[in-house]
Amino acid sequence: MKKILIVMMLVIAATTASAQPQKQLFDFGWQFTHNGKTINVDLPHDWDIFEGPNSGKGATGTGGGWFEAGKGEYLKTFATPNAELVKLHFEGVYQKAEVYVNGQKAGQHHYGYTPFTVDVTPYLNRNKKQTNEVVVKVDNSEQPNCRWYSGSGIYRHVWLETMPALHIAENGVFVTTPEVSADKAKVQVEVTVQNESNNNQQGIVEVEGQQQEILLKAGESKAVTFTYTINNPKLWSPESPNLYTANVALKNISCNSSSKIKFGVRSFSFDAENGFVLNGKKVLINGACVHHDDGVLGAMAFDDAEIRKVRQMKEAGFNLIRTSHNPTTRAFLDACDSLGMLVIDEAFDGWRTQKNPYDYSTVIDSCFRQDIHAMVLRDRNHPSVISWSIGNEVIERKDIRVVYTARQMKKAIHELDTTRPVTEALCAWDRDWEIYDPHAEVLDVAGYNYMIFKHVSDHERDPKRIIWQTESYPRDAFRNWAVAYDFPYVVGDIVWTGLDYLGESGIGRNYYKGEREGESWIEGGQPEWHGAPCGDVDITGWRKPISHYRETLWNKNTPLYMAIKEPNGYHGEIHTTMWSVWPTWESWTWPGWEGKPVEVEVYSHQPEVKLYLDNQLIGTKQVSRETEFKAVFSVPYKVGTLRAEAGGESVTLKTAGEPARLRLTPDRTMMTADGQSLTFVTVEVLDKQGILVPEAAIDCEAVVKGQGQLLAFASADLKDTEPYTSPRVKTWKGRALLVIRSTQKKGSISVSIKSALPTASLSLKSK
């Protein structure tokens, strides 16, 4: 009789209006108030990036890039949806967010890097003639609270979610592949259903044609599990990022909802004998640490910017990103899944002992479990995520209670996911390294920050320990590759960093004699800098020579590459810092240096490299592991064409003339008229022959008309204090980057760059 009743319920549900859960982007039409001024804004929004750095004076200090932060307030009105439950989902607010609806406090969330949801149902006006007012108060005034640029405001998306009282719980579908082979894969789907009504509810959960009845008491949540088989599965890997979709539905008399969950089929393991094995194949990890900011956009997390960031790292030859030191965005991980990028998903920087006066240590005991759960629940279906990280360089490393903290955090992860190893980035600032043994024992994979030289003695002491270097100096690229290549228990290296970023001002800088000396952390910091130039790729997207060299080390098929080390004394006496490499450029333009030696580097796995200047053979060099896969030539500089040849490949650098024109190169010409689509336009200064002028510093002004808006215009000069959102910029090293945001209307977009050179123009479309 029960089965007949359920069938009747489903028939009724099919013939009446169903309460399908809906998710609507809630980014548009906010009023923002800050420092007594109110403006209209659309999200994502970061008020710091609009105001620009206040060098040497901004409240966030040298760590935060000298931005002001402070307090802000966002207000929006909306009609009451026709739904049993109405919720607001925030992907990220920095920080200390309080949410008010119609004057009543509906919720709050402290940590700026984890998503949170507020049930606003009890506070809504049910009179359809009345609108509702939501106010989000953001408090980022307690400074410093972060060791890098955080941004301020509702910098990630907001969603308006409506649903019936009986529904699939938020992030309530968990897909795993416990058995994987070339012939078949077992897929397990766990579905959690939530009953937020005051009555008992029953329904049917369906996954890929299989059904299970479910009965829930008032206020109860319950999980049901399904398994099915995929024959001859297409496995997910960085080289072949194949994705599947699990179709999940919940049906009852008032609800007929469905969702599609993307997942990947892959198997992996870590062990000291075989290293990291993915789908039965040993893989060496060439990784990059990446902060959450999007360079010229500050913290504004547009999907297109997040996708571009992953693509940049993929094109630079990396196969893993560590989200240092906080959870990233949904769009970022979606991009890692679809483009093929492994991920270490990291929860926190420090723990109980503060690194800054107002950092996470102030709330760790009350928040860590909630924040870990927010990360794991949202991210556990992503095949790209191969490890959870619980922390980074915790200060209390010599307090034995740190082991308890690590165990508690690992336990919080295992409450929701046991399919991935747990790691943590360990570091020492003195000779006491072996004291980490009890701490490292908690971890499935031990992260070593700058400590890989300890691997031999550590392996002798603990032969089962699996190691990856979770941070390394860029200049140690060869040594770090060699260690991972030679020792299976060291599964890879993760450089600091993949991308230049805002904050941690001056890390990775070079400086000339007469400029402020020392590292970024000296007293008073580096007030001229508001960012860290230690990345393999700068904030305009240009790959530095170190990026090409690193790719050569890890990938034998990397194209031949040539670069020139800046002559010491050309601009001044060069001084390096801990995270810097020698300033090296794709340039054979060194006016005033004629007849003096210039060092040329060619990167290759070919056994022999030849170098020519104006078709005259300069020399031949043998290349091997012993030469660190570099051919280095000392050449007296003269105007002309430099050419390197190896293995049938060649690469040239030509001397540039005077600036003659601008070249605009968009990453796309067709945008989406959704108010969220971005086009990134590279601006380059060229001579008459079309050669980049490497020292060109040209004042430019951008004009954007039509169905697009100027979002940012900046160079890679991390000492330039012009706000990134200004229409004005001075090119640096002959380059700049313009970012355009679409409106919500279809049409044409015209872009013009005015300067002392002829105006450069570009046309885009939005549909």
C-alpha positions in Angstrom: 0.0 0.0 0.0 2.9 2.4 0.8 4.3 1.9 -2.8 1.0 2.7 -4.3 0.7 5.8 -2.2 4.1 7.1 -3.3 3.3 6.5 -6.9 0.1 8.6 -6.5 2.1 11.3 -4.8 4.5 11.5 -7.7 1.6 11.7 -10.2 0.1 14.6 -8.2 3.5 16.3 -8.1 3.8 16.0 -11.9 0.4 17.7 -12.4 0.7 20.5 -9.9 3.2 23.4 -9.6 6.4 22.0 -8.1 8.6 23.8 -5.7 11.8 23.5 -7.6 14.8 24.9 -5.7 16.3 27.9 -7.5 19.5 29.8 -7.2 19.7 33.4 -8.5 22.8 35.6 -8.8 22.3 38.4 -6.3 25.3 40.5 -7.4 23.6 43.5 -9.0 22.0 46.7 -7.7 23.7 47.3 -4.3 24.3 50.6 -2.5 27.7 50.8 -0.9 28.6 53.2 2.0 32.2 53.8 3.1 33.7 56.8 4.8 30.4 58.7 4.6 30.0 58.3 0.9 27.4 56.2 -0.8 27.6 54.8 -4.4 25.9 52.2 -6.5 28.0 49.0 -7.0 27.6 45.6 -8.5 29.4 42.6 -7.0 32.1 41.2 -6.8 33.4 44.4 -5.1 36.6 45.2 -3.2 36.7 48.8 -2.0 40.4 48.7 -1.3 41.4 48.2 -5.0 39.3 51.2 -6.0 41.0 53.5 -3.5 44.6 52.3 -4.2 47.5 51.9 -1.9 48.6 54.6 0.5 52.3 53.8 0.4 53.9 53.7 3.9 50.7 54.9 5.5 47.8 52.5 4.7 46.4 50.7 7.8 47.1 47.2 6.4 50.8 47.9 6.5 53.5 46.4 4.5 51.9 42.9 4.7 48.6 44.1 3.3 50.1 46.4 0.6 49.5 49.7 2.4 45.7 49.7 1.7 43.3 51.4 4.1 40.7 48.7 4.7 38.2 50.0 7.3 34.4 49.5 7.5 31.8 49.3 4.8 28.1 48.7 4.4 26.1 47.2 1.5 22.3 47.6 1.1 19.9 46.0 -1.4 16.1 45.7 -1.7 14.3 42.7 -3.1 10.8 41.3 -3.4 9.7 38.4 -1.2 10.1 35.2 -3.3 7.2 32.7 -3.5 9.0 29.9 -1.6 8.9 28.1 1.8 12.5 28.9 2.5 14.7 31.8 1.3 18.4 32.0 2.0 21.3 34.2 1.0 24.6 32.4 0.2 27.8 34.4 0.4 30.8 32.9 -1.4 33.1 35.2 0.6 33.1 38.5 2.5 36.2 40.1 3.9 35.6 40.1 6.8 33.5 40.0 10.0 30.2 40.1 8.1 26.9 40.8 9.8 23.7 40.3 7.8 20.5 42.3 8.6 17.1 41.8 7.0 14.5 44.4 7.5 16.4 45.7 10.5 16.8 42.4 12.2 20.1 40.5 12.5 19.8 37.4 10.5 23.4 36.0 10.7 27.1 36.7 10.9 30.4 35.2 9.7 33.9 36.1 10.7 36.4 34.3 8.4 36.8 36.2 5.1 37.7 33.1 3.0 35.0 30.6 3.6 31.4 30.6 2.2 28.4 30.9 4.5 24.6 30.8 4.2 22.0 32.9 6.1 18.4 31.8 6.3 16.5 35.0 5.9 13.0 33.4 5.8 11.9 34.5 9.3 12.7 38.1 8.6 10.9 38.6 5.3 7.8 40.7 4.6 5.1 38.4 3.5 3.0 41.3 2.1 3.8 41.3 -1.6 3.4 45.1 -1.8 6.4 45.5 0.5 10.0 45.0 -0.4 12.7 43.7 1.8 16.0 45.4 2.7 19.2 43.4 3.3 22.2 45.2 4.8 25.6 43.6 5.0 28.0 45.2 7.4 31.7 44.5 6.8 34.3 45.3 9.4 37.9 45.1 8.2 39.1 47.8 10.5 41.1 45.8 12.9 44.5 45.9 11.3 46.7 44.1 10.6 44.7 40.9 10.4 46.3 39.2 7.3 49.9 38.8 6.1 49.0 39.5 2.5 46.5 41.6 0.6 43.0 40.6 1.7 40.8 43.2 0.0 37.7 44.5 1.7 34.1 43.9 1.1 31.8 41.4 -0.6 34.5 40.3 -3.0 32.9 37.0 -4.1 29.4 36.2 -5.5 26.2 36.3 -3.5 23.2 34.1 -4.4 19.5 34.2 -3.5 18.4 30.6 -2.9 14.8 29.5 -2.7 13.6 26.0 -1.8 10.8 23.9 -0.3 11.2 22.8 3.3 12.2 19.3 2.2 15.3 19.6 0.0 18.7 18.2 -0.7 21.0 19.8 1.9 23.5 22.5 0.8 26.5 20.7 -0.6 24.6 17.5 0.2 25.7 15.3 -2.7 29.0 13.6 -2.2 30.4 11.6 -5.1 33.4 9.3 -4.7 35.0 6.6 -6.9 36.2 3.9 -4.4 37.1 1.4 -7.1 38.8 2.4 -10.3 40.4 0.4 -13.1 40.7 0.7 -16.9 37.7 -1.6 -17.3 35.2 -0.1 -14.8 34.7 2.3 -12.0 32.5 2.0 -9.0 30.8 5.3 -8.3 29.3 6.0 -4.8 26.8 8.9 -4.4 25.8 10.0 -0.9 22.8 12.3 -0.8 21.8 14.2 2.3 18.2 15.3 2.5 17.1 18.0 4.9 13.6 18.6 6.4 13.3 22.1 7.7 9.6 21.9 8.3 7.7 21.3 11.5 6.2 18.1 10.1 7.4 14.7 9.2 8.2 14.4 5.5 8.7 11.6 3.0 10.0 11.5 -0.5 12.0 9.6 -3.1 15.7 10.2 -3.8 16.8 9.2 -7.3 20.3 8.8 -8.6 21.0 7.6 -12.2 17.7 5.8 -12.3 18.0 4.1 -8.9 15.4 5.2 -6.2 15.3 5.0 -2.5 12.4 6.1 -0.2 13.3 8.4 2.6 11.3 9.5 5.7 12.4 12.4 7.8 11.2 13.7 11.1 10.7 17.5 11.6 14.0 19.2 11.5 15.9 16.0 10.6 18.7 15.5 8.1 19.3 12.0 6.7 21.7 10.6 4.1 21.1 7.8 1.6 23.8 6.1 -0.5 23.8 4.8 -4.1 26.4 2.9 -6.1 26.6 2.3 -9.8 29.3 1.3 -12.4 30.9 3.1 -15.3 32.3 0.7 -17.8 35.5 1.7 -19.6 35.8 5.0 -17.7 37.5 8.0 -19.1 39.9 8.8 -16.2 40.5 12.4 -15.0 44.1 13.6 -15.0 45.9 16.9 -15.7 46.6 15.7 -19.3 43.0 14.4 -19.8 40.6 16.3 -17.5 37.5 14.1 -18.3 34.4 14.9 -16.2 31.2 13.0 -15.6 27.8 14.1 -14.3 25.7 12.5 -11.6 22.0 13.2 -12.0 20.3 13.5 -8.6 16.6 14.1 -7.9 14.4 14.5 -4.9 10.6 14.0 -5.3 7.6 14.2 -3.1 4.1 15.7 -3.3 5.3 19.3 -3.1 8.8 19.0 -4.5 10.3 17.7 -7.7 13.9 19.0 -7.7 17.0 17.8 -9.5 20.6 18.7 -9.7 23.6 17.7 -11.8 26.9 17.1 -10.0 30.2 17.1 -11.9 32.9 14.7 -10.8 35.9 12.9 -12.1 37.0 9.3 -12.1 40.5 8.9 -10.8 42.6 6.9 -8.3 45.7 8.2 -6.6 48.0 7.2 -3.8 51.0 8.5 -1.9 53.8 6.4 -0.5 57.5 6.7 0.3 58.4 3.9 -2.1 56.5 5.0 -5.2 55.8 8.7 -4.6 52.6 10.1 -6.0 50.7 7.7 -8.3 47.7 8.9 -10.3 45.7 6.4 -12.2 48.5 3.9 -11.9 51.2 6.3 -13.2 53.9 8.0 -11.2 53.6 11.8 -11.4 56.1 14.4 -10.3 54.4 17.4 -8.8 55.6 20.8 -10.2 53.5 23.1 -8.1 52.8 26.8 -7.5 51.6 28.6 -4.4 48.9 31.1 -5.4 47.3 33.8 -3.2 43.6 34.6 -3.7 43.9 38.0 -5.3 43.5 38.5 -9.1 46.3 41.1 -9.4 45.0 44.2 -11.1 41.5 43.3 -9.9 42.4 43.1 -6.3 40.2 40.6 -4.4 37.3 40.9 -6.9 36.7 37.2 -7.7 35.0 37.3 -11.2 34.7 33.8 -12.7 36.6 34.8 -15.8 39.5 36.1 -13.7 39.6 32.9 -11.6 39.6 30.8 -14.8 42.3 32.9 -16.3 44.5 32.5 -13.2 44.3 28.7 -13.5 44.9 28.8 -17.3 48.0 31.0 -16.7 49.5 28.4 -14.3 48.6 25.6 -16.7 50.3 27.4 -19.6 53.4 28.0 -17.3 53.8 24.2 -17.0 52.6 23.7 -13.5 50.4 20.7 -12.6 49.4 21.6 -9.1 48.3 24.8 -7.2 48.4 25.2 -3.5 45.7 27.7 -2.4 48.0 29.6 0.0 46.8 30.1 2.7 43.0 29.9 2.5 40.1 28.3 0.6 39.7 29.5 -2.9 36.6 30.1 -5.0 34.1 27.6 -6.5 35.0 29.0 -10.0 38.7 28.5 -9.4 38.2 24.8 -8.6 35.8 24.4 -11.5 38.5 25.7 -13.7 41.1 23.3 -12.1 38.7 20.4 -12.8 38.0 21.3 -16.5 41.5 22.5 -17.4 43.4 19.8 -15.5 45.2 21.2 -12.5 45.9 19.3 -9.2 45.1 21.2 -6.0 46.1 21.4 -2.4 43.1 23.0 -0.7 44.3 24.9 2.3 42.2 26.1 5.2 44.4 28.5 7.3 47.6 30.4 7.7 48.3 30.4 11.4 46.6 28.8 14.4 46.5 29.8 18.1 49.7 31.9 18.3 49.2 35.1 16.4 51.2 36.3 13.4 49.2 39.5 13.3 47.3 41.1 16.2 43.9 40.5 14.7 44.4 37.3 12.7 42.6 33.9 12.9 44.1 33.2 16.3 41.4 35.5 17.8 38.6 33.1 16.8 40.2 29.7 16.1 38.5 27.8 18.9 35.0 29.0 18.1 35.4 28.9 14.3 37.9 26.3 13.0 35.5 23.4 12.8 32.8 25.4 11.0 35.3 26.9 8.5 37.0 23.5 7.8 33.5 22.0 7.2 32.6 24.9 4.9 35.7 24.2 2.8 35.4 20.4 2.7 31.6 20.3 2.0 31.9 22.7 -0.9 35.1 21.3 -2.4 35.0 17.5 -1.9 33.5 16.7 -5.3 36.3 18.3 -7.2 38.6 15.7 -8.7 41.3 18.3 -8.9 41.6 18.4 -5.1 44.1 15.7 -4.0 44.9 17.0 -0.5 43.5 19.1 2.3 45.9 21.4 4.1 45.2 22.5 7.7 47.8 25.2 8.2 51.0 27.0 7.3 54.1 27.7 9.3 52.3 27.8 12.7 54.2 29.8 15.2 53.5 27.5 18.2 55.5 24.6 16.7 57.6 24.1 19.9 54.5 23.8 22.1 53.5 20.1 22.3 49.8 21.2 22.3 50.2 21.9 18.6 50.0 18.2 18.0 46.5 18.2 19.6 45.4 21.1 17.4 46.6 19.3 14.3 44.7 16.2 15.3 41.5 18.2 15.9 41.7 19.8 12.5 42.3 16.5 10.8 39.4 15.0 12.7 37.2 17.9 11.4 38.1 17.0 7.9 37.6 13.3 8.4 34.1 14.0 9.6 33.2 14.8 6.0 35.9 13.3 3.8 38.4 10.4 4.3 39.3 10.0 0.6 42.2 12.5 0.6 45.4 12.9 2.6 45.8 15.7 5.1 48.9 17.9 4.9 50.3 21.0 6.5 53.2 23.3 5.6 55.9 23.0 8.3 58.8 25.5 8.7 61.7 26.2 11.0 63.4 29.5 11.7 66.2 27.9 13.7 68.0 24.6 14.0 65.2 22.8 15.8 63.6 20.8 13.0 63.5 17.3 14.4 61.0 18.4 17.1 58.4 18.3 14.3 58.4 14.5 14.4 55.2 14.0 16.6 53.5 16.8 14.6 54.5 15.3 11.2 53.2 12.0 12.4 49.7 13.4 12.3 50.0 14.3 8.7 49.5 11.9 5.7 51.9 14.0 3.6 54.4 16.3 5.3 54.8 19.8 3.8 58.3 21.3 4.0 58.6 25.0 3.6 62.2 25.8 2.4 63.4 22.8 4.3 63.9 20.2 1.6 67.6 19.9 2.5 66.5 17.9 5.5 65.0 15.1 3.4 67.9 12.7 3.6 68.3 12.7 7.4 64.5 12.7 7.9 64.1 9.7 5.6 66.7 7.8 7.6 64.8 8.6 10.8 61.3 8.0 9.3 61.5 5.9 6.1 57.7 6.0 5.7 57.3 9.8 5.7 56.0 11.2 2.4 57.3 14.7 1.7 56.5 17.6 -0.7 58.2 20.9 -0.5 55.2 23.2 0.0 57.2 26.4 -0.5 60.5 27.0 -2.1 62.7 29.8 -3.3 62.4 30.5 -7.1 66.2 30.6 -7.4 66.5 27.0 -6.2 64.5 25.7 -9.2 67.1 23.2 -10.4 67.9 21.8 -7.0 64.3 21.3 -6.1 63.6 19.5 -9.4 66.6 17.3 -8.9 65.5 16.2 -5.4 62.0 15.3 -6.5 63.4 13.5 -9.6 65.9 11.5 -7.6 64.1 10.6 -4.4 60.6 8.9 -4.6 59.6 9.8 -1.1 59.8 13.5 -2.2 56.8 13.8 -4.4 57.3 17.3 -5.7 58.1 21.0 -5.2 55.7 23.9 -4.9 57.4 27.3 -5.6 56.6 30.5 -3.8 54.9 31.7 -6.0 53.2 31.1 -9.3 51.9 34.7 -9.7 53.0 38.1 -8.5 50.5 39.3 -5.9 49.4 42.2 -3.8 50.6 42.6 -0.3 53.7 41.1 1.4 55.3 44.2 -0.1 58.6 43.7 -1.6 59.1 40.0 -1.3 61.0 38.9 -4.3 62.2 42.3 -5.2 65.6 43.3 -6.6 67.0 46.7 -5.8 69.8 49.0 -6.8 72.5 50.5 -4.6 71.1 53.6 -2.9 67.5 52.2 -2.6 66.1 51.0 0.7 68.0 47.9 1.7 66.8 44.7 3.2 64.0 42.2 3.1 60.3 43.0 3.2 60.1 42.4 7.0 62.6 44.9 8.1 61.3 47.6 10.5 59.1 49.9 8.6 58.7 47.4 5.8 59.1 48.5 2.1 56.8 51.5 1.8 57.5 52.0 -1.9 56.1 48.6 -2.7 52.6 47.3 -2.4 53.0 43.8 -3.8 55.4 40.8 -4.1 57.2 40.3 -7.4 58.3 36.8 -6.6 56.0 35.1 -9.0 56.8 33.2 -12.2 54.1 35.3 -13.9 53.6 39.0 -13.3 50.2 40.6 -12.7 49.7 41.5 -16.4 50.1 37.8 -17.3 53.7 38.0 -18.7 55.7 34.9 -18.0 59.1 35.7 -16.7 62.2 33.8 -17.8 62.3 31.9 -14.6 58.9 30.5 -15.6 60.2 29.2 -18.9 63.3 27.7 -17.1 61.1 25.9 -14.5 58.9 24.5 -17.3 62.1 23.3 -19.1 63.2 21.4 -16.0 59.9 19.5 -15.5 58.9 19.1 -19.1 61.5 17.9 -21.7 59.2 19.1 -24.5 59.3 22.7 -23.5 60.1 25.0 -26.5 63.6 26.4 -26.7 63.8 29.7 -24.8 66.4 32.5 -24.5 66.7 35.4 -22.2 69.3 38.1 -21.2 70.5 38.7 -17.7 70.4 42.5 -16.9 74.0 43.7 -16.8 75.1 44.6 -13.3 75.4 48.4 -13.4 73.1 49.0 -16.4 70.5 50.7 -14.1 72.7 50.5 -11.0 74.4 48.0 -8.8 72.0 45.1 -8.4 71.1 43.5 -5.1 68.9 40.4 -4.8 66.7 39.3 -1.9 65.7 35.8 -0.7 62.8 35.2 -3.0 64.2 37.0 -6.0 66.1 35.8 -9.1 68.5 37.9 -11.0 66.5 40.4 -13.2 66.4 38.7 -16.6 64.5 39.8 -19.7 63.4 38.8 -23.2 65.4 41.7 -24.6 68.4 42.4 -26.9 68.0 46.2 -26.4 70.7 47.6 -24.1 71.6 51.1 -25.4 74.7 52.5 -23.9 76.2 49.1 -23.2 77.8 48.6 -26.6 81.0 46.5 -26.4 80.4 45.4 -22.8 79.6 41.8 -21.9 76.0 40.6 -21.6 75.1 37.2 -20.3 72.8 35.2 -22.5 70.9 32.1 -21.1 69.3 29.5 -23.3 67.1 26.8 -21.7 66.9 23.3 -23.4 67.1 19.6 -23.0 68.9 19.3 -26.3 72.5 18.2 -26.0 73.9 21.2 -27.9 73.0 24.9 -28.3 74.5 27.3 -30.9 74.3 31.1 -30.6 74.4 33.5 -33.5 74.6 37.3 -33.6 73.6 38.7 -37.0 74.1 35.2 -38.4 77.7 35.1 -37.1 78.3 32.0 -34.9 79.2 33.2 -31.4 79.7 29.8 -29.9 78.5 26.3 -29.2 77.6 25.0 -25.7 77.0 21.5 -24.5 73.8 21.1 -22.4 73.0 18.4 -19.8 72.0 17.9 -16.2 75.5 19.0 -15.3 74.9 22.4 -16.8 71.4 22.5 -15.2 69.9 22.4 -18.7 71.3 25.9 -19.4 73.6 27.1 -22.1 75.2 30.4 -20.9 77.1 32.7 -23.2 79.0 35.9 -22.5 78.5 38.2 -25.6 79.7 41.8 -26.1 76.6 43.8 -26.8 75.8 45.4 -30.1 72.6 46.3 -31.9 71.4 43.4 -34.0 69.6 40.0 -34.0 70.5 37.3 -31.5 69.5 33.7 -32.5 69.8 30.4 -30.6 69.5 27.0 -32.2 69.1 23.6 -30.7 67.6 20.3 -32.0 66.0 21.9 -35.0 64.4 24.7 -33.1 65.4 28.4 -33.1 64.5 31.5 -31.1 65.5 35.1 -31.8 65.7 38.4 -30.0 66.0 41.7 -31.9 67.1 45.1 -30.9 64.1 47.5 -30.6 64.0 51.0 -31.9 62.0 54.0 -30.6 58.4 53.6 -29.6 56.1 53.9 -32.6 52.7 52.4 -31.8 50.6 50.5 -29.3 49.4 46.9 -29.9 46.2 45.8 -28.2 45.7 42.0 -27.8 42.4 40.9 -26.2 42.0 37.4 -24.8 38.5 37.3 -26.4 36.5 39.5 -28.7 33.1 38.2 -27.8 31.7 38.8 -24.3 28.6 37.7 -22.6 26.0 40.4 -21.7 25.6 39.2 -18.1 27.5 42.0 -16.3 30.1 39.4 -15.2 32.1 38.7 -18.4 35.6 40.0 -18.6 38.0 40.7 -21.4 41.7 41.1 -20.6 43.5 43.3 -23.1 47.3 43.2 -23.3 48.8 46.6 -24.2 52.3 46.6 -25.7 54.6 49.4 -26.9 56.2 48.5 -30.3 58.7 50.1 -32.6 58.2 50.5 -36.4 59.3 46.9 -37.0 56.7 45.5 -34.5 59.3 44.7 -31.8 58.4 45.3 -28.2 60.3 48.3 -26.7 61.4 46.8 -23.4 62.1 50.0 -21.5 59.1 52.0 -22.8 57.3 54.0 -20.1 54.4 55.6 -22.0 51.6 57.5 -20.3 48.3 56.0 -21.5 44.6 56.7 -21.0 41.9 54.1 -21.7 38.4 55.1 -23.0 35.7 52.4 -23.1 32.3 53.0 -24.7 29.2 51.0 -25.4 28.2 47.9 -23.5 31.3 47.6 -21.5 33.0 49.2 -18.5 36.6 49.8 -17.6 37.3 47.7 -14.6 41.1 48.0 -14.3 44.1 49.4 -16.1 47.5 48.8 -14.7 51.1 47.7 -15.3 53.2 45.1 -13.5 55.1 47.8 -11.6 54.3 47.0 -8.0 55.6 50.4 -6.9 53.0 52.4 -9.0 50.5 54.0 -6.7 47.9 54.9 -9.3 44.7 53.1 -8.4 44.3 49.9 -10.5 40.8 51.0 -11.4 42.0 54.3 -12.8 41.8 54.8 -16.6 45.4 56.0 -16.6 48.6 54.1 -16.5 52.2 54.3 -17.4 53.5 51.3 -19.3 56.2 49.4 -17.5 58.8 47.3 -19.4 56.7 48.2 -22.5 53.5 46.6 -21.2 50.2 47.2 -19.4 46.9 45.3 -18.9 43.3 46.6 -19.5 40.3 44.7 -18.1 36.8 45.4 -19.4 33.6 44.2 -17.8 30.4 43.6 -19.8 27.1 45.3 -19.0 23.8 43.4 -18.9 22.9 44.7 -22.4 23.9 43.3 -25.8 25.9 45.4 -28.2 29.3 46.7 -29.2 32.2 47.9 -27.1 34.8 50.3 -28.4 38.2 50.5 -26.7 40.7 53.3 -27.3 44.1 53.9 -25.7 45.3 57.4 -26.0 49.0 58.4 -25.5 51.7 60.4 -27.2 51.7 57.6 -29.8 48.9 57.1 -32.3 45.6 56.2 -30.6 45.1 52.4 -30.6 41.6 51.1 -30.9 39.8 47.8 -30.5 36.2 46.6 -31.0 34.5 43.9 -29.0 31.0 42.4 -29.0 28.7 41.5 -26.1 25.8 39.0 -26.7 
